[in-house]
Amino acid sequence: MHIVFAASEGVPFSKTGGLADVVGALPKALAAAGHQVSVYLPRYRQTKLTDPQTVVRSITIPFDDHYRFCSIISGGNQGGVRYYFVEYPAYFDREAIYGTPAGDYPDNAERFALFSRAVLEATKVLGVPHIFHCHDWQAALIPVLLHTQYAPDPAFRDAATVLTIHNMGYQGLFSPDTLPLLTLPWDLFTISKMEFFGQVNFLKGALIYADFVTTVSRKYAQEIQTTEFGFGLDGVLHDRSSTVAGILNGVDYEEWSPQADTYTIAKYSPEDLSGKIKCKQDLLNTFGMTKADPKLPVIGIVSRFASQKGFDLIAQIVDRLVREDLLMIGIGSGDKKYEEMFLRLNKQFPQKIAIKIAYDNPLAHKVEAGSDMFLMPSQYEPCGLNQIYSLKYGTVPIVRATGGLDDTIESWDARTGKGTGFKFHEFSGEVLLLTIKNALLAFRDQTSWQTLMRNGMKKDFSWDASAKEYVRIYERVKPVRPSAI
């Protein structure tokens, strides 16, 4: 089967979050299973290509004001996957991917509409797939276009579409005059199509037109069909619930494993945990906490700093949290108020809290390997990857029971020796503090704690099982064509 992935980011070429990890790993798992997979991404300023080759010199993209002309660059083959990049410097050669600290780029609708049309046009030259697998609102126009302006095109007669929602909180909302600018028909601006409280909603368009919708955990697939987590689109999803499924993200253990990690000072395994002690001391040294007692438990954080991630709860309890026998080390960036909160705490409690405002992949590995616990008190979390990384590193997750966090973490029971972490349900600072205290208490019994660590380290969340679930969905929606592989 031939599958085309269309997404706004993907490792190792571009990344702001978990979407990029999925787009980097799932295609390789599908290719390993014998499928033909191509990935289309924008070519950003940050995109580094070793031997770029132009494979489609010019693609004409219509806009209401004037045509724009982009090209397709080949990024070669990695892990059996062919990578292509839409090159249009006026839209993609910028400092950041989606916007600046002041907000999103005002022309994001045009940027990703051009990307979506370019993917469709490119495949007519490079190979029309059986499945277009589109990710989030940035690629959501592909199903819309295939069912509207491209519907008469015989090239796409046998192509189906799958949309994966990585976060319902980001939908691609734009003013109504976006439709004529993108040369899209006005009849899309109805409540049954792309209209959403007076705006054009790209994600809603894909929810209407895609042949199948997936999201990144079973629990989140249920949650987004409720008012609390649906961000206004719960009714649309509920109406098509028979073609909505949650498939848990996998992880790439070639990169995220204490036995293979190239960024850590020592390696370790469930059979020999001694290397984790070295990783912990290295983490403390890296963050300048040389005087800290290495016997104290370290709580790690690697996150985008946003309200979704539950940092308001930390703000509510931090004055009491610092009285506990613990250390906290974290890296991340995002909303200014949370960056300032962590910097203030770092300054106020320099021997208890250490923070770096950045996304730094090598440091993220050090935090995972050197921490004793990992904190994810999210308000909602479609899947989450860091809690899964933490399990493999023997770094015990403390999470709120929502979305993929609830699917992947089993509550620890010291009496039975079963479980992999600590969970709380109510979105409350008081409940979070109580859960952290329970984890700190459990940490005092190191024999029991190592059982807990090993429970998590033995879990397998590799992509193989998830890739098989995606293939079953592809087979379900794929039109039968004589040339099918």
C-alpha positions as CSV (number, residue, x, y, z in Angstrom):
1,M,0.0,0.0,0.0
2,H,1.2,3.5,-0.8
3,I,0.7,6.0,2.0
4,V,1.5,9.8,1.9
5,F,2.0,11.6,5.2
6,A,1.3,15.4,5.1
7,A,2.2,17.3,8.2
8,S,3.6,20.6,9.3
9,E,6.6,19.2,11.2
10,G,8.5,15.9,11.6
11,V,11.8,14.8,13.1
12,P,14.6,15.0,12.3
13,F,13.8,18.0,10.1
14,S,11.5,20.2,12.2
15,K,9.9,20.0,15.6
16,T,7.8,22.0,18.1
17,G,6.0,19.1,19.8
18,G,4.9,15.5,19.8
19,L,3.4,15.7,16.3
20,A,6.9,15.8,14.9
21,D,7.9,12.6,16.8
22,V,4.9,10.7,15.4
23,V,5.6,11.9,11.8
24,G,9.2,10.8,12.3
25,A,8.5,7.3,13.7
26,L,5.2,6.0,12.4
27,P,6.2,6.1,8.6
28,K,9.3,4.1,9.4
29,A,7.2,1.5,11.2
30,L,4.9,1.3,8.2
31,A,7.8,1.0,5.8
32,A,9.3,-1.8,7.9
33,A,6.0,-3.6,7.5
34,G,6.4,-3.5,3.7
35,H,4.4,-0.4,2.8
36,Q,5.5,2.4,0.4
37,V,5.6,5.6,2.5
38,S,6.3,9.2,1.5
39,V,6.3,12.2,3.9
40,Y,5.6,15.7,2.7
41,L,6.8,18.6,5.0
42,P,7.3,22.4,4.5
43,R,11.0,23.3,4.0
44,Y,11.6,25.7,6.9
45,R,14.7,27.7,7.6
46,Q,15.4,25.2,10.3
47,T,15.2,22.2,7.8
48,K,18.7,20.8,7.2
49,L,19.1,18.6,4.1
50,T,22.4,16.9,3.2
51,D,21.8,16.6,-0.5
52,P,18.6,18.5,-1.6
53,Q,17.4,17.7,-5.1
54,T,14.6,19.6,-6.9
55,V,12.1,16.9,-8.2
56,V,9.2,19.2,-9.2
57,R,10.5,22.5,-10.4
58,S,7.3,24.5,-10.4
59,I,3.8,24.1,-9.0
60,T,1.2,26.7,-9.6
61,I,-1.0,27.5,-6.6
62,P,-4.0,29.8,-7.2
63,F,-4.8,32.6,-4.8
64,D,-7.4,35.3,-5.2
65,D,-4.8,38.1,-5.6
66,H,-2.2,36.3,-7.7
67,Y,-0.6,32.9,-8.4
68,R,2.2,31.6,-6.2
69,F,4.8,29.2,-7.5
70,C,6.5,26.6,-5.3
71,S,8.7,23.6,-5.9
72,I,9.3,20.2,-4.4
73,I,12.6,19.2,-3.0
74,S,13.6,15.6,-2.3
75,G,15.2,14.9,1.1
76,G,16.2,11.4,0.2
77,N,15.3,8.1,1.8
78,Q,15.6,7.4,5.5
79,G,14.5,4.2,7.1
80,G,12.7,3.2,3.9
81,V,10.7,6.4,3.9
82,R,10.9,8.9,1.0
83,Y,10.9,12.6,2.2
84,Y,9.7,15.6,0.1
85,F,9.7,19.2,1.1
86,V,7.5,22.1,-0.2
87,E,9.8,25.0,-0.9
88,Y,8.4,28.5,-0.9
89,P,10.7,30.8,1.0
90,A,8.3,33.7,1.3
91,Y,6.1,31.5,3.6
92,F,8.5,29.0,5.2
93,D,12.0,30.7,5.4
94,R,11.2,32.3,8.8
95,E,12.6,32.4,12.3
96,A,9.9,30.1,13.7
97,I,7.5,27.5,12.3
98,Y,4.1,28.9,13.4
99,G,4.6,32.4,14.8
100,T,6.5,34.6,17.2
101,P,6.1,35.2,21.0
102,A,3.6,37.9,20.0
103,G,1.4,35.3,18.3
104,D,0.7,33.2,15.2
105,Y,1.8,34.5,11.8
106,P,-1.1,36.4,10.3
107,D,-0.8,34.5,7.0
108,N,-0.8,31.0,8.4
109,A,-4.0,30.2,6.4
110,E,-2.2,31.0,3.2
111,R,1.0,29.2,4.2
112,F,-0.6,25.9,5.0
113,A,-3.2,26.1,2.2
114,L,-0.3,26.4,-0.2
115,F,1.3,23.5,1.5
116,S,-1.8,21.3,1.1
117,R,-2.4,22.2,-2.5
118,A,1.3,21.6,-3.3
119,V,1.2,18.1,-1.8
120,L,-1.8,17.2,-4.0
121,E,-0.2,18.6,-7.1
122,A,3.2,17.0,-6.3
123,T,1.7,13.5,-5.9
124,K,0.3,13.7,-9.5
125,V,4.0,13.8,-10.6
126,L,5.6,11.7,-7.9
127,G,2.9,9.1,-7.2
128,V,-0.7,9.4,-6.0
129,P,-1.1,7.2,-2.9
130,H,-3.9,4.9,-1.8
131,I,-4.0,6.9,1.5
132,F,-3.4,10.6,2.3
133,H,-2.7,10.6,6.0
134,C,-3.1,14.2,7.1
135,H,-2.1,15.6,10.5
136,D,-3.8,18.4,12.4
137,W,-5.3,21.6,10.9
138,Q,-2.2,22.5,8.9
139,A,-2.9,19.6,6.5
140,A,-6.6,19.6,7.0
141,L,-7.4,21.2,3.7
142,I,-6.3,18.1,1.8
143,P,-9.6,16.1,2.5
144,V,-11.6,19.3,1.9
145,L,-9.9,19.9,-1.5
146,L,-10.3,16.3,-2.6
147,H,-14.0,16.4,-2.0
148,T,-14.5,19.9,-3.5
149,Q,-12.3,21.4,-6.2
150,Y,-10.3,18.2,-6.9
151,A,-13.4,15.9,-6.9
152,P,-13.5,15.8,-10.7
153,D,-9.8,15.0,-11.0
154,P,-9.4,11.4,-12.2
155,A,-6.0,11.2,-10.6
156,F,-7.5,11.1,-7.2
157,R,-10.4,8.8,-7.9
158,D,-8.9,6.0,-5.9
159,A,-7.4,8.0,-3.0
160,A,-8.8,8.0,0.5
161,T,-8.0,10.3,3.5
162,V,-7.3,9.7,7.2
163,L,-7.0,12.6,9.5
164,T,-5.1,12.4,12.8
165,I,-5.9,14.9,15.5
166,H,-2.9,15.5,17.8
167,N,-4.5,18.3,19.8
168,M,-8.1,19.5,19.5
169,G,-7.1,22.8,21.1
170,Y,-5.5,23.9,17.8
171,Q,-8.0,24.1,14.9
172,G,-6.9,26.7,12.4
173,L,-9.5,29.4,12.8
174,F,-9.6,32.3,10.3
175,S,-11.8,35.1,9.1
176,P,-14.5,34.3,6.4
177,D,-12.6,36.3,3.8
178,T,-10.0,33.5,3.9
179,L,-12.2,31.4,1.6
180,P,-12.1,33.6,-1.4
181,L,-8.4,34.4,-0.8
182,L,-7.7,30.7,-1.0
183,T,-10.1,30.3,-4.0
184,L,-12.3,28.0,-2.0
185,P,-16.0,28.0,-2.7
186,W,-18.3,30.1,-0.5
187,D,-20.7,27.1,0.0
188,L,-18.1,25.7,2.4
189,F,-19.0,28.5,4.8
190,T,-22.0,26.7,6.4
191,I,-22.5,25.2,9.8
192,S,-22.5,21.7,8.2
193,K,-19.1,22.3,6.6
194,M,-16.4,24.8,7.7
195,E,-18.3,27.6,9.4
196,F,-17.5,27.8,13.1
197,F,-19.0,30.7,15.2
198,G,-18.5,33.1,12.3
199,Q,-15.1,31.9,11.4
200,V,-13.6,29.4,9.0
201,N,-12.4,26.3,10.8
202,F,-9.8,24.2,8.9
203,L,-9.9,21.3,11.3
204,K,-13.7,21.1,11.1
205,G,-13.5,20.9,7.3
206,A,-11.3,17.8,7.6
207,L,-13.6,16.3,10.3
208,I,-16.5,16.6,7.8
209,Y,-14.6,15.3,4.7
210,A,-11.9,12.8,5.9
211,D,-12.8,9.2,5.4
212,F,-11.6,8.3,8.9
213,V,-10.5,10.3,11.9
214,T,-8.0,9.1,14.4
215,T,-6.5,10.6,17.5
216,V,-3.5,9.6,19.6
217,S,-5.0,7.6,22.5
218,R,-8.1,5.7,23.2
219,K,-9.1,7.9,26.2
220,Y,-8.6,11.1,24.2
221,A,-10.8,9.7,21.4
222,Q,-13.6,9.5,24.0
223,E,-12.8,12.8,25.6
224,I,-13.0,14.9,22.4
225,Q,-16.5,13.8,21.9
226,T,-17.5,15.6,25.2
227,T,-18.2,19.3,25.8
228,E,-15.3,19.5,28.2
229,F,-12.6,18.5,25.7
230,G,-14.2,18.9,22.3
231,F,-13.5,22.6,21.9
232,G,-16.8,23.1,20.2
233,L,-16.4,20.2,17.7
234,D,-17.6,17.4,20.0
235,G,-20.9,17.3,18.1
236,V,-19.2,16.9,14.8
237,L,-17.1,14.0,16.1
238,H,-20.0,12.4,17.9
239,D,-22.1,12.4,14.7
240,R,-19.4,10.3,13.0
241,S,-18.2,8.3,16.0
242,S,-18.3,5.0,14.0
243,T,-15.3,6.4,12.0
244,V,-13.4,7.8,14.9
245,A,-10.7,5.8,16.7
246,G,-7.9,6.4,19.2
247,I,-4.6,4.8,18.5
248,L,-1.9,5.2,21.1
249,N,1.3,6.8,19.9
250,G,4.4,4.7,20.0
251,V,7.9,5.8,20.8
252,D,11.2,5.2,19.2
253,Y,13.3,3.2,21.6
254,E,16.4,3.5,19.4
255,E,16.5,7.1,20.6
256,W,14.7,6.9,24.0
257,S,16.1,4.1,26.0
258,P,18.7,4.1,28.8
259,Q,20.4,1.2,27.2
260,A,21.0,3.1,23.9
261,D,21.0,6.8,24.8
262,T,23.9,8.7,23.3
263,Y,23.3,11.9,25.4
264,T,23.7,10.4,28.9
265,I,26.8,9.8,30.9
266,A,26.0,6.2,31.6
267,K,23.8,3.4,30.4
268,Y,21.6,1.2,32.5
269,S,18.9,-1.5,32.4
270,P,16.3,-3.1,34.6
271,E,18.9,-5.7,35.5
272,D,21.6,-3.2,36.4
273,L,20.3,0.2,37.6
274,S,23.7,1.5,38.8
275,G,24.1,3.8,35.8
276,K,21.0,5.7,36.8
277,I,22.8,7.0,39.9
278,K,25.6,8.4,37.7
279,C,23.0,10.0,35.4
280,K,21.4,11.6,38.4
281,Q,24.6,13.2,39.6
282,D,25.5,14.3,36.1
283,L,22.0,16.0,35.9
284,L,22.6,17.8,39.1
285,N,26.0,19.0,37.9
286,T,24.7,20.1,34.6
287,F,22.1,22.3,36.2
288,G,24.6,23.7,38.7
289,M,23.1,21.9,41.8
290,T,26.5,20.7,42.9
291,K,25.7,21.1,46.6
292,A,22.4,19.3,46.5
293,D,22.1,16.0,48.3
294,P,21.9,13.3,45.6
295,K,19.9,11.1,47.9
296,L,16.9,13.5,47.6
297,P,14.4,12.5,45.0
298,V,14.6,14.6,41.8
299,I,11.3,15.5,40.0
300,G,11.9,16.2,36.3
301,I,9.9,18.3,33.9
302,V,10.3,18.5,30.1
303,S,7.4,20.4,28.6
304,R,5.9,23.2,26.6
305,F,4.9,25.8,29.1
306,A,1.2,26.3,28.6
307,S,-1.9,26.2,30.7
308,Q,-2.9,22.9,29.1
309,K,0.1,21.3,30.9
310,G,-1.2,22.1,34.4
311,F,1.4,24.6,35.4
312,D,-1.3,26.6,37.2
313,L,-1.6,23.7,39.7
314,I,2.2,23.9,40.4
315,A,1.8,27.7,41.0
316,Q,-0.9,26.9,43.5
317,I,1.2,24.6,45.6
318,V,4.8,25.6,45.0
319,D,5.2,27.4,48.4
320,R,4.4,24.1,50.1
321,L,6.1,21.9,47.6
322,V,9.5,23.4,48.3
323,R,9.2,22.5,52.0
324,E,9.4,18.8,51.0
325,D,12.6,16.9,50.8
326,L,12.9,17.0,47.0
327,L,14.6,18.7,44.1
328,M,13.0,19.9,40.9
329,I,14.7,20.2,37.5
330,G,13.0,21.2,34.3
331,I,13.4,22.5,30.8
332,G,10.8,24.0,28.5
333,S,9.5,27.2,26.9
334,G,6.2,28.7,26.0
335,D,3.8,31.2,27.6
336,K,5.7,34.1,29.2
337,K,3.9,33.9,32.5
338,Y,5.1,30.3,33.1
339,E,8.6,31.0,32.0
340,E,8.7,33.9,34.4
341,M,7.2,31.8,37.2
342,F,9.9,29.1,36.8
343,L,12.7,31.7,36.6
344,R,11.4,33.4,39.7
345,L,11.3,30.1,41.6
346,N,14.8,29.2,40.4
347,K,16.1,32.5,41.7
348,Q,14.2,32.1,45.0
349,F,15.2,28.5,45.6
350,P,18.4,27.9,43.6
351,Q,19.3,24.8,45.5
352,K,15.9,23.2,45.2
353,I,14.6,24.3,41.7
354,A,16.6,24.5,38.5
355,I,15.1,25.5,35.2
356,K,16.3,26.2,31.7
357,I,14.0,28.1,29.3
358,A,14.6,26.3,26.0
359,Y,13.9,23.2,24.1
360,D,17.2,21.3,24.3
361,N,17.0,17.7,23.1
362,P,20.3,16.5,24.8
363,L,19.2,18.1,28.0
364,A,15.8,16.4,27.7
365,H,17.5,13.1,27.6
366,K,19.5,14.0,30.7
367,V,16.4,15.0,32.6
368,E,14.7,11.7,31.7
369,A,17.7,9.6,32.7
370,G,18.7,11.5,35.8
371,S,15.3,12.2,37.5
372,D,13.6,9.9,39.9
373,M,10.1,11.1,39.0
374,F,8.5,12.9,36.1
375,L,5.7,15.4,36.5
376,M,2.9,15.8,34.0
377,P,-0.2,17.3,35.8
378,S,-1.9,18.1,32.5
379,Q,-5.4,19.6,32.2
380,Y,-5.7,17.5,29.1
381,E,-3.2,15.4,27.2
382,P,-4.1,13.8,23.9
383,C,-1.3,11.2,24.3
384,G,1.8,12.5,25.8
385,L,5.2,10.9,25.1
386,N,7.4,12.0,28.0
387,Q,5.5,9.8,30.4
388,I,6.3,6.8,28.1
389,Y,9.9,7.8,27.8
390,S,10.0,8.1,31.6
391,L,8.8,4.6,32.1
392,K,11.6,3.2,30.0
393,Y,14.2,5.2,32.0
394,G,12.8,4.0,35.3
395,T,11.7,7.6,36.0
396,V,8.4,7.2,37.8
397,P,5.6,9.3,36.2
398,I,3.3,11.5,38.3
399,V,0.3,12.3,36.0
400,R,-3.2,13.5,35.9
401,A,-5.5,10.7,34.7
402,T,-6.5,12.2,31.3
403,G,-6.1,11.2,27.7
404,G,-3.0,9.2,27.0
405,L,-1.7,9.7,30.5
406,D,-4.5,7.6,31.8
407,D,-4.1,5.0,29.1
408,T,-0.3,4.5,29.7
409,I,0.2,4.8,33.5
410,E,-1.1,2.2,36.0
411,S,-1.5,3.3,39.6
412,W,1.2,1.9,41.9
413,D,0.0,-0.5,44.6
414,A,2.8,-1.2,47.1
415,R,0.9,-4.1,48.6
416,T,0.8,-6.1,45.4
417,G,3.9,-4.6,43.8
418,K,1.9,-3.8,40.6
419,G,1.7,-0.5,38.8
420,T,4.0,2.0,37.1
421,G,3.3,5.4,38.5
422,F,1.0,7.8,40.4
423,K,-2.2,9.3,39.1
424,F,-4.7,11.8,40.3
425,H,-8.1,12.7,38.7
426,E,-9.4,16.0,40.1
427,F,-7.7,19.0,38.4
428,S,-6.7,20.6,41.7
429,G,-3.5,21.8,43.3
430,E,-4.4,20.2,46.6
431,V,-4.8,16.8,45.0
432,L,-1.6,17.2,43.0
433,L,0.3,18.0,46.2
434,L,-1.2,14.9,47.9
435,T,-0.2,12.7,45.0
436,I,3.4,14.1,45.0
437,K,3.6,13.4,48.7
438,N,2.5,9.9,48.2
439,A,5.2,9.4,45.6
440,L,7.8,10.9,48.0
441,L,6.7,8.5,50.7
442,A,7.0,5.6,48.4
443,F,10.5,6.7,47.4
444,R,11.7,6.2,51.0
445,D,11.4,2.4,50.6
446,Q,14.1,1.9,47.9
447,T,13.5,-1.9,47.6
448,S,9.8,-1.3,46.7
449,W,10.7,1.7,44.6
450,Q,13.0,-0.3,42.4
451,T,10.2,-2.8,41.8
452,L,8.1,0.2,40.7
453,M,10.9,1.4,38.4
454,R,11.4,-2.0,36.8
455,N,7.7,-2.4,36.2
456,G,7.8,0.7,34.0
457,M,11.1,-0.2,32.3
458,K,9.6,-3.5,31.1
459,K,6.7,-1.9,29.4
460,D,6.7,-1.9,25.6
461,F,5.2,1.1,23.7
462,S,7.1,0.6,20.4
463,W,5.4,1.5,17.2
464,D,4.8,-2.0,15.9
465,A,1.4,-2.5,17.5
466,S,0.1,1.0,16.7
467,A,1.3,0.8,13.1
468,K,-0.8,-2.4,12.6
469,E,-3.8,-0.6,13.9
470,Y,-3.3,2.2,11.4
471,V,-3.0,-0.4,8.6
472,R,-6.3,-1.9,9.5
473,I,-7.9,1.6,9.2
474,Y,-6.1,2.2,5.8
475,E,-7.5,-1.1,4.6
476,R,-10.9,-0.2,5.7
477,V,-11.1,3.1,3.8
478,K,-8.8,2.3,0.8
479,P,-10.7,2.0,-2.5
480,V,-10.0,-1.2,-4.3
481,R,-7.8,-0.5,-7.3
482,P,-6.2,-3.1,-9.7
483,S,-2.6,-1.8,-9.0
484,A,-2.9,-2.0,-5.2
485,I,0.2,-3.4,-3.6
